[in-house]
Amino acid sequence: MAKDKLICICNCNRTMPLDAKALAAALKLDTAPNIANELCRGHMASFEAAVKNGGDLVVACTQEAPLFSEVDEE
């Protein structure tokens, strides 16, 4: 995966156990990604900062996809 690609991953308020090191290995990342607990709510600032960065962004959340699209458009 390209190094300039930002990745936002959420464990949906700890309802899905996610292994950051395993994700890094699977995605061939140099470092383990940060995993948010509430990317769509309490950690929205992380998403907004990633959008403002202007590069490629991958968000691992399908439930709140409409919300992320709306914030991205703003």
C-alpha positions as a Markdown table, in Angstrom:
| # | Residue | x | y | z |
|---|---|---|---|---|
| 1 | Met | 0.0 | 0.0 | 0.0 |
| 2 | Ala | 1.3 | 3.5 | -0.8 |
| 3 | Lys | 3.0 | 5.2 | 2.0 |
| 4 | Asp | 1.2 | 8.5 | 1.4 |
| 5 | Lys | -2.2 | 6.9 | 1.9 |
| 6 | Leu | -3.8 | 7.6 | 5.2 |
| 7 | Ile | -5.8 | 4.9 | 6.9 |
| 8 | Cys | -8.6 | 5.5 | 9.5 |
| 9 | Ile | -9.7 | 2.3 | 11.2 |
| 10 | Cys | -12.4 | 2.0 | 13.9 |
| 11 | Asn | -13.3 | -0.9 | 16.2 |
| 12 | Cys | -16.9 | 0.4 | 16.5 |
| 13 | Asn | -16.8 | 1.3 | 20.2 |
| 14 | Arg | -14.7 | -1.8 | 21.0 |
| 15 | Thr | -17.3 | -4.2 | 19.5 |
| 16 | Met | -14.8 | -5.6 | 17.0 |
| 17 | Pro | -11.4 | -6.8 | 18.3 |
| 18 | Leu | -8.8 | -5.5 | 15.8 |
| 19 | Asp | -5.1 | -6.3 | 15.8 |
| 20 | Ala | -3.2 | -3.3 | 14.6 |
| 21 | Lys | 0.0 | -5.3 | 14.0 |
| 22 | Ala | -1.8 | -8.0 | 12.0 |
| 23 | Leu | -3.5 | -5.3 | 9.9 |
| 24 | Ala | -0.1 | -3.6 | 9.3 |
| 25 | Ala | 1.3 | -7.0 | 8.1 |
| 26 | Ala | -1.7 | -7.7 | 5.9 |
| 27 | Leu | -1.7 | -4.2 | 4.4 |
| 28 | Lys | 2.2 | -4.2 | 4.1 |
| 29 | Leu | 2.5 | -1.0 | 6.2 |
| 30 | Asp | 5.7 | 0.1 | 7.8 |
| 31 | Thr | 3.9 | 0.9 | 11.1 |
| 32 | Ala | 0.8 | -0.3 | 12.7 |
| 33 | Pro | -2.2 | 1.9 | 12.1 |
| 34 | Asn | -4.0 | 3.7 | 14.9 |
| 35 | Ile | -7.4 | 2.2 | 15.7 |
| 36 | Ala | -10.1 | 4.5 | 16.9 |
| 37 | Asn | -12.9 | 3.5 | 19.2 |
| 38 | Glu | -15.4 | 6.1 | 17.9 |
| 39 | Leu | -14.2 | 7.4 | 14.6 |
| 40 | Cys | -17.7 | 8.6 | 13.7 |
| 41 | Arg | -18.2 | 10.4 | 17.0 |
| 42 | Gly | -15.6 | 11.1 | 19.6 |
| 43 | His | -12.6 | 10.7 | 17.2 |
| 44 | Met | -14.1 | 12.6 | 14.3 |
| 45 | Ala | -11.3 | 15.1 | 14.6 |
| 46 | Ser | -8.9 | 12.4 | 13.4 |
| 47 | Phe | -10.9 | 11.8 | 10.3 |
| 48 | Glu | -11.2 | 15.6 | 9.6 |
| 49 | Ala | -7.5 | 16.0 | 10.0 |
| 50 | Ala | -6.9 | 13.2 | 7.5 |
| 51 | Val | -9.3 | 14.7 | 5.0 |
| 52 | Lys | -7.5 | 18.1 | 5.3 |
| 53 | Asn | -4.2 | 16.4 | 4.6 |
| 54 | Gly | -5.5 | 16.1 | 1.0 |
| 55 | Gly | -3.9 | 12.8 | 0.2 |
| 56 | Asp | -5.5 | 9.4 | -0.4 |
| 57 | Leu | -7.6 | 8.3 | 2.5 |
| 58 | Val | -9.0 | 4.8 | 3.4 |
| 59 | Val | -11.7 | 4.6 | 6.0 |
| 60 | Ala | -12.5 | 1.2 | 7.5 |
| 61 | Cys | -16.2 | 1.7 | 8.4 |
| 62 | Thr | -19.2 | 0.9 | 6.3 |
| 63 | Gln | -21.9 | 1.6 | 8.8 |
| 64 | Glu | -21.2 | 5.3 | 8.9 |
| 65 | Ala | -20.0 | 5.8 | 5.3 |
| 66 | Pro | -22.8 | 8.4 | 4.6 |
| 67 | Leu | -21.6 | 10.5 | 7.6 |
| 68 | Phe | -17.9 | 10.4 | 6.5 |
| 69 | Ser | -19.0 | 11.3 | 2.9 |
| 70 | Glu | -21.0 | 14.3 | 4.3 |
| 71 | Val | -18.1 | 15.5 | 6.5 |
| 72 | Asp | -15.7 | 15.1 | 3.6 |
| 73 | Glu | -17.9 | 17.2 | 1.3 |
| 74 | Glu | -18.0 | 20.0 | 3.9 |
